[in-house]
Amino acid sequence: MSDLFQDYSEAAGRTGAYDEMFTPGQQARKSYGQVAGALRELSLADVSARADSMARTFLDRGVTFDFAGEERPFPLDIVPRVIPADEWSVLERGVAQRVRALEAFLNDVYDKMTVVSDGVIPRQLVTTSAHFHRQVHGFEPAGGVRVHISGIDVVRDAAGTFRVLEDNVRVPSGVSYVLENRRAMAKGLPEAFGQQLIRPVEEYPRRLLSALRKTAPAGVDDPTVVVLTPGVFNSAYFEHTLLAGLMGVELVEGRDLICRGNRVYMRTTAGEQRVDVIYKRIDDEFLDPLQFRADSMLGCPGLVNAARAGGVTIANAVGNGVADDKLVYSYVPDLIRYYLSEEPVIANVDTYRLEEKEAREHVLDRLDELVVKPVDGSGGKGLVIGPDASKEELEALRKRVIADPRGWIAQPVLQLSTVPTLSGDKFGPRHVDLRPFAVNDGEDVWVLPGGLTRVALKEGSLIVNSSQGGGSKDTWVLADSPQVPVEVIPRPTITVRERVSVWPVESNWRDSQKEQQQQQISDAQEVTANA
């Protein structure tokens, strides 16, 4: 290995974590063979130049995020995260299983609550969740699906075992970085990219559009789909524009919509046009000022009543946030057994429920050894890592937990797995997690091959969130054969919506992706023939 990996083995040993690229003896794992070989031939100047080029490309394309009030290019490291086909198969089944269980749970808690009457989960736990909305209790969403899009965060523990860290079925974000990372890495490390069978990711927008159209209200033959954004000042606005453009649908704000007669219409230069499916990218509390925050200017009055009457499909459904509650998360293995009669494919991280007296007393005695999280937190906000906290911070945390035990959970400090990441003039081990994205059309749960790998750029840090200074890696899922079965979903007929062209490079990108995949298959067949 090149001088770029000097002292890597020693640094990896200090973390006590599972390193995904190297064995403890500094041998590259089989799945990383091509990546290691490509990096071995590069100098620091080569790597730095490629990293700078990727950053400039991201900045030019608007692939940025807000960090401390400043727009920055989203950090993409040149070393990809590689997942072998057999490991991905387990993750894929586990994510799909979890989505099906959460879909059943949400249908139940907004209807008969049999999960409560059967003693699986306490009623108070559900009804006291900040995102349990009584406004949508008692009706089934148009299209019959609540969890259209989900992001299930998973991590590897010190033994290399995948575990679910949390569920995101409210407004999961980050898939735009998956698409853009792949585009950049095909040029950033072509030596390795072109020598392996890597599962493609460009099917995501088509899968998403197909699922949204399939779950439109009954009786609509050619549904109109829109993406509802809070506006240009939202930190994920790039993602909203990208997905709308790739799906060929309108990107709208709340002021562009109007509800009348339990139908939703958007204002266009040609007059009002009916909207059948809204892919909302705003929180429930800002969606409908008649039902939630009266001061919200981001949504549209009447959306909830229109959805209740079956006049429009809202994806994801209003009220899904109760399933994101980290206290509910601790019950998901039980929910899988209850609704699916299956054992969980992927286990949870061990979790203490601080509303339980015995668990709370145990945690309060060990605050300096555990991670304590707010149950409705996101982006790493409010999280306290005991070993890194000061005495003052731990004492303040103790008071908050005692005052509101329902609002907190605790978990052991997991040494998340590491992947080599460029830092200064060499590579160092940095902790990573993974957010696989799944699309549910009511009949099948499709999991995007890969997902968003987030990386903590600071040495020793376990906080991977971009809002806290983290970056990302392209996630390569290896195919187990040259001919990977990929279902081709016909692109639906689009009429008025064709006039939207946010990203005119879409066709060129897809053509290049197909060419790369065909070349990978051809190379693999040639290798097989010569073997």
C-alpha positions as CSV (number, residue, x, y, z in Angstrom):
1,M,0.0,0.0,0.0
2,S,1.2,3.5,-0.7
3,D,2.6,6.0,1.8
4,L,-0.9,7.5,2.0
5,F,-1.7,4.6,4.3
6,Q,1.3,5.0,6.5
7,D,0.4,4.5,10.2
8,Y,-3.2,3.5,9.2
9,S,-3.0,0.2,10.9
10,E,-1.9,1.8,14.2
11,A,-4.7,4.4,14.0
12,A,-7.3,1.7,13.2
13,G,-6.2,-0.3,16.2
14,R,-6.7,2.7,18.5
15,T,-10.4,3.0,17.5
16,G,-11.3,-0.6,18.5
17,A,-13.7,-0.6,15.6
18,Y,-14.3,-2.9,12.7
19,D,-12.5,-1.6,9.7
20,E,-14.4,-2.3,6.5
21,M,-11.4,-2.1,4.1
22,F,-8.6,-3.7,6.0
23,T,-8.1,-6.8,8.2
24,P,-6.2,-6.2,11.5
25,G,-3.1,-7.3,9.6
26,Q,-3.5,-4.4,7.1
27,Q,-4.6,-6.8,4.3
28,A,-7.3,-5.4,2.0
29,R,-10.5,-7.4,2.3
30,K,-11.6,-9.2,-0.9
31,S,-14.4,-6.7,-1.7
32,Y,-11.9,-3.8,-1.6
33,G,-9.3,-5.5,-3.8
34,Q,-9.9,-3.2,-6.8
35,V,-10.1,-0.1,-4.7
36,A,-6.9,-0.9,-2.9
37,G,-5.1,-1.6,-6.1
38,A,-6.2,1.7,-7.7
39,L,-5.2,3.7,-4.6
40,R,-1.8,2.0,-4.5
41,E,-0.9,3.7,-7.8
42,L,-1.9,7.2,-6.8
43,S,0.3,9.9,-5.2
44,L,-0.9,12.5,-2.7
45,A,-1.0,15.0,-5.5
46,D,-3.2,12.8,-7.6
47,V,-5.6,12.1,-4.8
48,S,-5.8,15.8,-3.7
49,A,-6.4,16.9,-7.3
50,R,-9.2,14.4,-7.7
51,A,-10.8,15.4,-4.4
52,D,-10.6,19.1,-5.3
53,S,-12.2,18.4,-8.7
54,M,-15.1,16.5,-7.1
55,A,-15.6,19.4,-4.7
56,R,-15.7,22.0,-7.5
57,T,-18.1,19.8,-9.5
58,F,-20.4,19.6,-6.5
59,L,-20.3,23.4,-6.0
60,D,-21.0,24.1,-9.7
61,R,-24.0,21.7,-9.6
62,G,-25.3,23.1,-6.4
63,V,-24.7,20.0,-4.4
64,T,-24.3,21.9,-1.2
65,F,-25.6,21.8,2.4
66,D,-25.9,24.4,5.1
67,F,-23.3,24.2,7.9
68,A,-23.4,26.9,10.6
69,G,-25.2,29.3,8.2
70,E,-22.8,28.7,5.3
71,E,-23.4,26.9,2.1
72,R,-20.7,24.4,1.4
73,P,-20.1,21.7,-1.2
74,F,-21.2,18.4,0.4
75,P,-17.9,16.6,1.3
76,L,-17.4,13.4,-0.8
77,D,-14.4,11.2,0.1
78,I,-12.5,9.5,-2.7
79,V,-12.6,6.1,-1.0
80,P,-15.9,4.4,-1.6
81,R,-17.7,2.1,0.9
82,V,-17.9,-1.3,-0.7
83,I,-20.6,-3.9,0.4
84,P,-20.3,-7.5,-0.9
85,A,-23.4,-9.0,-2.5
86,D,-24.0,-11.5,0.3
87,E,-23.9,-8.8,3.0
88,W,-26.2,-6.6,0.9
89,S,-28.7,-9.4,0.5
90,V,-29.1,-9.5,4.3
91,L,-29.4,-5.7,4.6
92,E,-31.9,-5.6,1.8
93,R,-34.2,-8.2,3.4
94,G,-33.9,-6.5,6.8
95,V,-34.7,-3.0,5.6
96,A,-37.8,-4.3,3.6
97,Q,-39.0,-6.3,6.6
98,R,-38.7,-3.2,8.8
99,V,-40.7,-1.1,6.4
100,R,-43.5,-3.6,6.2
101,A,-43.7,-3.8,10.0
102,L,-43.8,0.0,10.3
103,E,-46.4,0.3,7.6
104,A,-48.6,-2.2,9.6
105,F,-47.9,-0.4,12.8
106,L,-49.0,3.0,11.5
107,N,-52.1,1.6,9.9
108,D,-53.0,0.0,13.3
109,V,-52.3,3.0,15.6
110,Y,-54.4,5.3,13.5
111,D,-57.2,2.8,13.5
112,K,-58.1,0.1,16.1
113,M,-54.8,0.0,18.0
114,T,-54.8,-3.7,18.4
115,V,-51.1,-3.5,19.1
116,V,-52.1,-1.7,22.3
117,S,-55.0,-3.9,23.3
118,D,-52.8,-7.0,22.8
119,G,-50.2,-5.6,25.2
120,V,-47.3,-5.3,22.7
121,I,-46.8,-1.6,23.2
122,P,-48.2,0.8,25.9
123,R,-51.0,3.2,24.8
124,Q,-49.4,6.1,26.5
125,L,-46.1,5.6,24.6
126,V,-48.0,6.1,21.3
127,T,-50.3,8.9,22.4
128,T,-47.6,11.0,24.1
129,S,-45.3,10.9,21.0
130,A,-44.8,14.4,19.7
131,H,-45.6,13.3,16.2
132,F,-48.8,11.3,16.9
133,H,-51.4,13.3,15.1
134,R,-55.0,12.8,16.1
135,Q,-56.1,14.9,13.2
136,V,-55.5,11.9,10.9
137,H,-56.9,9.2,13.1
138,G,-59.6,7.0,11.7
139,F,-59.1,7.2,7.9
140,E,-57.0,5.2,5.4
141,P,-54.8,7.3,3.1
142,A,-55.7,7.3,-0.6
143,G,-53.7,4.6,-2.3
144,G,-53.5,2.6,1.0
145,V,-49.8,3.4,1.7
146,R,-48.3,5.4,4.5
147,V,-44.6,4.7,4.2
148,H,-43.9,5.4,0.5
149,I,-40.2,6.4,1.1
150,S,-38.1,5.4,4.1
151,G,-34.5,5.7,5.2
152,I,-33.4,3.1,7.7
153,D,-30.1,4.0,9.4
154,V,-27.8,1.0,10.1
155,V,-24.3,0.7,11.6
156,R,-21.7,-2.0,12.1
157,D,-20.7,-2.8,15.7
158,A,-17.2,-3.7,16.8
159,A,-17.8,-7.3,15.7
160,G,-18.8,-6.2,12.2
161,T,-22.5,-7.0,12.7
162,F,-25.0,-4.7,11.1
163,R,-27.6,-3.2,13.5
164,V,-30.4,-0.7,13.0
165,L,-29.7,2.6,14.6
166,E,-33.0,4.5,13.9
167,D,-35.9,4.7,11.5
168,N,-36.8,7.6,9.2
169,V,-40.3,7.3,7.7
170,R,-41.5,10.9,8.1
171,V,-39.4,13.0,5.6
172,P,-36.2,11.0,4.9
173,S,-33.6,13.0,3.1
174,G,-30.2,12.4,1.5
175,V,-31.0,10.3,-1.6
176,S,-29.8,13.1,-3.9
177,Y,-26.3,12.7,-2.5
178,V,-26.5,9.0,-3.4
179,L,-27.2,9.9,-7.0
180,E,-24.7,12.7,-7.2
181,N,-22.0,10.7,-5.4
182,R,-22.2,7.9,-8.0
183,R,-21.9,10.4,-10.8
184,A,-18.8,11.9,-9.3
185,M,-17.1,8.7,-8.3
186,A,-17.4,7.2,-11.8
187,K,-14.9,9.9,-12.7
188,G,-13.1,10.3,-9.4
189,L,-11.8,6.7,-9.2
190,P,-12.5,5.2,-12.6
191,E,-9.7,2.7,-12.2
192,A,-11.7,0.8,-9.6
193,F,-15.2,1.7,-10.8
194,G,-14.7,0.2,-14.2
195,Q,-13.2,-3.1,-13.0
196,Q,-16.1,-4.2,-10.8
197,L,-19.8,-5.1,-11.1
198,I,-21.4,-2.4,-9.1
199,R,-25.2,-2.3,-8.7
200,P,-26.6,0.9,-10.4
201,V,-28.5,3.6,-8.4
202,E,-30.1,5.6,-11.2
203,E,-33.3,3.6,-11.1
204,Y,-34.4,5.5,-7.9
205,P,-36.3,8.4,-9.5
206,R,-38.2,6.1,-11.8
207,R,-39.1,3.7,-8.9
208,L,-40.2,6.6,-6.8
209,L,-42.4,8.1,-9.5
210,S,-43.9,4.7,-10.3
211,A,-44.8,4.1,-6.6
212,L,-46.3,7.6,-6.2
213,R,-48.4,7.2,-9.3
214,K,-49.5,3.7,-8.2
215,T,-50.8,5.0,-4.9
216,A,-52.8,7.8,-6.4
217,P,-56.5,8.1,-5.5
218,A,-58.9,5.5,-7.0
219,G,-60.3,6.3,-10.5
220,V,-57.4,8.5,-11.6
221,D,-55.9,7.1,-14.8
222,D,-53.1,9.6,-15.4
223,P,-52.2,11.0,-12.0
224,T,-50.5,14.3,-11.6
225,V,-47.6,14.2,-9.1
226,V,-45.9,17.2,-7.5
227,V,-43.0,17.7,-5.1
228,L,-43.9,20.1,-2.3
229,T,-40.9,22.1,-1.0
230,P,-40.6,24.7,1.7
231,G,-38.6,26.8,-0.7
232,V,-35.1,27.8,-1.7
233,F,-33.9,28.5,1.8
234,N,-34.4,24.9,2.9
235,S,-31.2,23.0,3.4
236,A,-32.4,20.1,1.2
237,Y,-33.7,22.3,-1.6
238,F,-31.2,20.8,-4.0
239,E,-32.6,17.4,-3.4
240,H,-36.2,18.6,-4.0
241,T,-35.2,20.2,-7.4
242,L,-33.2,17.2,-8.4
243,L,-35.9,14.6,-7.7
244,A,-38.6,16.7,-9.3
245,G,-36.5,17.2,-12.4
246,L,-35.5,13.5,-12.7
247,M,-39.1,12.4,-12.3
248,G,-40.3,15.0,-14.7
249,V,-42.9,16.5,-12.3
250,E,-43.6,20.0,-11.0
251,L,-41.8,21.4,-8.0
252,V,-44.3,23.5,-6.0
253,E,-44.5,25.6,-2.9
254,G,-47.6,25.9,-0.6
255,R,-48.6,29.1,-2.3
256,D,-48.8,27.3,-5.6
257,L,-51.6,25.0,-4.3
258,I,-55.3,25.6,-3.6
259,C,-57.8,23.2,-2.1
260,R,-61.4,23.4,-3.2
261,G,-64.2,20.7,-2.8
262,N,-61.7,18.3,-1.2
263,R,-59.6,18.4,-4.3
264,V,-56.1,20.0,-4.7
265,Y,-55.1,22.2,-7.6
266,M,-51.9,23.9,-8.6
267,R,-51.9,27.3,-10.2
268,T,-50.2,27.3,-13.6
269,T,-49.9,29.7,-16.5
270,A,-52.6,27.7,-18.3
271,G,-55.0,27.8,-15.3
272,E,-55.6,25.5,-12.4
273,Q,-54.6,21.9,-12.8
274,R,-55.7,19.1,-10.5
275,V,-53.0,17.5,-8.3
276,D,-53.4,13.8,-7.3
277,V,-50.2,13.0,-5.4
278,I,-48.1,15.3,-3.3
279,Y,-44.6,14.1,-2.4
280,K,-44.2,16.4,0.6
281,R,-40.8,17.6,1.8
282,I,-42.0,19.6,4.7
283,D,-42.8,18.6,8.3
284,D,-46.4,17.7,9.1
285,E,-46.7,20.6,11.5
286,F,-46.3,23.1,8.6
287,L,-48.4,21.3,6.1
288,D,-51.9,22.6,6.8
289,P,-52.5,25.7,8.9
290,L,-56.1,24.7,9.4
291,Q,-55.0,21.5,11.3
292,F,-51.6,22.3,12.7
293,R,-49.6,25.5,13.0
294,A,-51.9,28.4,12.1
295,D,-48.9,30.6,11.4
296,S,-47.4,28.3,8.7
297,M,-46.9,29.9,5.3
298,L,-45.2,26.7,3.9
299,G,-48.3,24.5,3.4
300,C,-51.8,24.9,2.0
301,P,-55.1,25.2,4.0
302,G,-57.3,22.2,3.5
303,L,-54.7,19.5,2.5
304,V,-55.6,17.2,5.4
305,N,-59.4,17.3,4.7
306,A,-58.6,16.6,1.0
307,A,-56.6,13.6,2.0
308,R,-59.2,12.4,4.5
309,A,-61.8,12.6,1.7
310,G,-59.6,10.6,-0.6
311,G,-59.1,13.4,-3.0
312,V,-55.3,13.4,-2.9
313,T,-52.4,11.1,-1.8
314,I,-49.8,12.7,0.5
315,A,-46.5,10.9,0.7
316,N,-45.3,10.2,3.2
317,A,-48.6,10.1,5.1
318,V,-49.3,12.7,7.8
319,G,-48.6,11.2,11.2
320,N,-45.8,8.9,10.3
321,G,-43.5,10.6,12.8
322,V,-44.8,8.5,15.6
323,A,-42.8,5.6,14.0
324,D,-39.7,7.8,14.0
325,D,-39.9,8.2,17.8
326,K,-36.8,6.6,19.2
327,L,-38.8,5.1,22.1
328,V,-41.1,3.4,19.6
329,Y,-37.9,2.3,17.8
330,S,-37.0,0.1,20.8
331,Y,-40.2,-1.9,20.2
332,V,-39.7,-2.5,16.5
333,P,-38.3,-6.0,16.9
334,D,-41.5,-6.8,18.8
335,L,-43.6,-5.2,16.1
336,I,-41.9,-7.4,13.5
337,R,-42.8,-10.5,15.4
338,Y,-46.4,-9.2,16.1
339,Y,-47.3,-8.1,12.6
340,L,-45.2,-10.3,10.4
341,S,-44.7,-13.4,12.6
342,E,-41.0,-13.3,11.7
343,E,-37.8,-12.8,13.6
344,P,-35.9,-9.5,12.9
345,V,-33.4,-9.9,10.1
346,I,-31.3,-7.0,11.5
347,A,-31.2,-6.4,15.3
348,N,-31.6,-3.1,17.1
349,V,-28.9,-1.4,19.0
350,D,-29.4,-2.3,22.7
351,T,-31.6,0.5,24.1
352,Y,-32.6,1.6,27.6
353,R,-36.2,3.1,27.9
354,L,-35.7,5.8,30.5
355,E,-39.4,6.0,31.3
356,E,-38.9,2.7,33.0
357,K,-37.7,3.3,36.6
358,E,-35.2,0.5,36.8
359,A,-33.6,1.3,33.4
360,R,-33.6,5.0,34.3
361,E,-31.8,4.4,37.6
362,H,-29.2,2.2,35.9
363,V,-28.5,4.8,33.2
364,L,-28.3,7.7,35.7
365,D,-25.5,5.8,37.5
366,R,-23.6,5.4,34.2
367,L,-24.2,8.6,32.3
368,D,-20.5,8.9,31.6
369,E,-20.5,5.6,29.8
370,L,-23.5,5.8,27.6
371,V,-25.0,7.7,24.7
372,V,-28.2,9.5,25.6
373,K,-30.6,10.7,22.9
374,P,-33.8,12.8,22.8
375,V,-36.6,10.6,21.3
376,D,-37.7,13.2,18.8
377,G,-34.2,14.5,17.9
378,S,-32.7,14.4,14.4
379,G,-29.4,15.4,12.8
380,G,-27.5,14.6,16.0
381,K,-29.0,17.5,17.9
382,G,-29.4,17.1,21.6
383,L,-27.4,13.8,21.6
384,V,-24.9,13.5,24.5
385,I,-22.0,11.0,24.3
386,G,-21.1,10.3,27.9
387,P,-17.4,9.6,27.6
388,D,-16.9,12.9,25.8
389,A,-19.1,15.1,28.0
390,S,-18.0,17.3,30.8
391,K,-19.2,17.0,34.4
392,E,-21.4,20.1,33.9
393,E,-22.9,18.7,30.7
394,L,-23.7,15.3,32.4
395,E,-25.2,17.1,35.4
396,A,-27.5,19.2,33.1
397,L,-28.4,16.0,31.3
398,R,-29.3,14.2,34.5
399,K,-31.7,17.0,35.4
400,R,-33.4,16.9,32.0
401,V,-33.8,13.1,32.1
402,I,-35.3,13.2,35.6
403,A,-37.7,16.0,34.5
404,D,-38.8,14.3,31.3
405,P,-37.9,10.6,31.2
406,R,-40.3,9.9,28.3
407,G,-38.2,12.2,26.2
408,W,-35.0,10.2,26.3
409,I,-33.4,6.9,25.5
410,A,-29.9,5.6,26.2
411,Q,-27.6,3.2,24.3
412,P,-24.1,1.9,24.7
413,V,-21.3,3.8,22.9
414,L,-20.9,1.9,19.6
415,Q,-17.6,2.1,17.9
416,L,-19.0,2.5,14.5
417,S,-17.1,0.7,11.7
418,T,-14.4,2.7,9.9
419,V,-13.4,3.2,6.3
420,P,-10.2,5.0,5.1
421,T,-10.9,8.7,4.5
422,L,-8.5,11.3,3.2
423,S,-7.3,13.7,6.0
424,G,-4.5,16.1,5.2
425,D,-1.7,14.2,3.5
426,K,-2.8,10.6,4.3
427,F,-5.7,8.3,4.9
428,G,-7.1,7.7,8.3
429,P,-9.9,5.6,9.7
430,R,-13.1,7.5,10.1
431,H,-16.4,6.2,11.5
432,V,-19.4,5.7,9.1
433,D,-23.1,4.7,9.1
434,L,-25.4,3.8,6.3
435,R,-28.9,5.0,5.3
436,P,-30.4,2.6,2.8
437,F,-33.5,4.1,1.1
438,A,-36.6,2.0,0.3
439,V,-39.6,2.7,-1.9
440,N,-43.0,1.1,-1.1
441,D,-45.7,0.9,-3.7
442,G,-48.2,-1.0,-1.6
443,E,-47.3,-4.4,-3.2
444,D,-43.5,-4.5,-3.0
445,V,-40.7,-2.8,-1.0
446,W,-37.8,-2.0,-3.3
447,V,-34.5,-1.1,-1.6
448,L,-32.0,1.1,-3.5
449,P,-28.8,-0.9,-3.9
450,G,-26.5,1.1,-1.6
451,G,-27.6,4.2,0.2
452,L,-26.0,7.2,1.8
453,T,-22.8,6.4,3.7
454,R,-22.2,9.3,6.0
455,V,-18.7,9.7,7.5
456,A,-17.4,11.6,10.6
457,L,-14.6,13.7,9.2
458,K,-13.0,14.4,12.5
459,E,-10.7,11.7,13.9
460,G,-12.4,9.7,16.7
461,S,-15.8,11.4,16.2
462,L,-18.9,9.3,16.1
463,I,-21.1,12.2,14.8
464,V,-21.6,11.6,11.1
465,N,-24.5,14.1,10.4
466,S,-23.7,16.7,7.7
467,S,-25.3,19.3,9.9
468,Q,-22.6,18.5,12.5
469,G,-19.7,18.6,10.0
470,G,-19.8,15.1,8.5
471,G,-19.3,14.1,4.9
472,S,-20.2,11.2,2.7
473,K,-18.9,8.3,0.6
474,D,-20.3,6.6,-2.5
475,T,-21.7,3.2,-1.5
476,W,-20.8,0.4,-4.0
477,V,-22.9,-2.7,-3.7
478,L,-21.2,-5.5,-5.6
479,A,-23.2,-7.8,-7.9
480,D,-22.8,-11.5,-7.5
481,S,-22.9,-12.2,-11.2
482,P,-22.5,-10.3,-14.5
483,Q,-26.2,-10.6,-15.3
484,V,-27.9,-8.9,-12.3
485,P,-31.7,-9.0,-12.7
486,V,-32.9,-5.5,-12.7
487,E,-36.6,-4.9,-13.4
488,V,-37.2,-2.2,-16.0
489,I,-40.2,-0.1,-15.1
490,P,-41.7,1.6,-18.2
491,R,-41.5,5.4,-18.0
492,P,-45.1,6.6,-17.6
493,T,-46.6,8.9,-20.1
494,I,-46.2,12.5,-19.1
495,T,-48.1,15.3,-20.7
496,V,-48.2,18.8,-19.2
497,R,-45.4,17.8,-16.8
498,E,-42.9,17.4,-19.6
499,R,-42.5,21.2,-19.7
500,V,-40.5,21.1,-16.5
501,S,-36.8,20.6,-17.2
502,V,-34.8,21.3,-14.0
503,W,-31.9,19.1,-14.9
504,P,-31.4,18.8,-18.7
505,V,-28.4,16.5,-18.3
506,E,-30.7,13.7,-17.1
507,S,-30.6,11.8,-20.4
508,N,-26.9,12.1,-20.7
509,W,-26.3,10.9,-17.2
510,R,-28.6,7.9,-17.6
511,D,-26.9,7.0,-21.0
512,S,-23.5,7.1,-19.3
513,Q,-24.7,5.0,-16.4
514,K,-26.0,2.4,-18.9
515,E,-22.8,2.4,-20.9
516,Q,-20.8,1.9,-17.7
517,Q,-23.0,-1.0,-16.5
518,Q,-22.7,-2.6,-20.0
519,Q,-19.0,-2.2,-20.0
520,Q,-18.7,-3.8,-16.5
521,I,-20.8,-6.8,-17.7
522,S,-18.6,-7.1,-20.8
523,D,-15.4,-6.9,-18.8
524,A,-16.6,-9.5,-16.4
525,Q,-17.6,-11.9,-19.2
526,E,-14.2,-11.5,-20.8
527,V,-12.5,-12.3,-17.5
528,T,-14.7,-15.4,-17.1
529,A,-13.9,-16.5,-20.7
530,N,-10.1,-16.1,-20.2
531,A,-10.1,-17.8,-16.8
